[in-house]
């Protein structure tokens, strides 16, 4: 049973990496979709597995695409905890998915912006850096300049990621999901 949990967690990590890198290669400006696997893991296995999936995703990305992803592991860890704890308290419906996504759209930038400012001077290597530069040149403080683009992209990305994750889980056989939850409790 533990092998099943580890395999499912690994699939969630791969889902984060593959979907995130695909969206990045397609260059969709307001989407990342790189947390769908973390959300799925949190919903099915709970907050602690979700946090582990999120943190491991950033470590894998650090190896695959560069170490700049590693400091942002904290964002993905917190995302896993938030989704996991919310799903424990409520049945995770599409309404809950949207509300959770909106909460994450604020929480994630609040954690990621200080990391970006302290480690990378506010830049992240994404298309949003143009807006960061513009805001800094217009006289905004570095935190505000780095925060605004993040919240603008996350307000679309996080609710959509939660909706997609819930949709994908609804397509899994109930017996499979129940077996995973049972294995986790042992």
Phi, psi and omega in degrees: 000322179295327177297321178296318178296315180294321179295315178298318178298318179296321177297320177298319178297314179299320178300315176304310185293310185293312181294316179299315180290325178296313179297321179294319180292323178290336177067051174279119192295328186250010182236146172238312181054028183266011179238009181300316179296321177297318180295315178299313179300320179293321181290321184275317188254348179104176188295323185287320175294319178301318178296318179295319178298316179298312180297317180294327177302313181292327175294317177298315178298326177298324178282317185285310189242003175127150186291353180295342179282336187297315181299336182275006176302326180301322179298313182291326177295312180297320177302314179299319179294314182299310181297316181298315180289323177296318182291336175290324185277329185231156168286135188272088178270179177295326176297314178297322179299315180295314180296320177296318178299321178293318177298317179295330179296338176263315184298312183299313176295328178296331178271317185287328182296312178299324177297313180299318181292313184290320186268323188236013179068023177096350182263156182231356181083013179251177178296338179293344179299334177296315179292323176301311179299317179299313181296321178294319179292335179276002174103002179287150176293157186299319180298313180298317181297325179275332184284315186303310178298325180294316181290325179295320179284322182290333181295338174264313187295312187290313176299319179296320177298318178295319179295314180298317179299314179297319178299314181296319178296323181294342179269351177281146176298137180303322181297323179294312180297317179295322176298319178296316180295323178293316179297324179294324183283348180274000000 
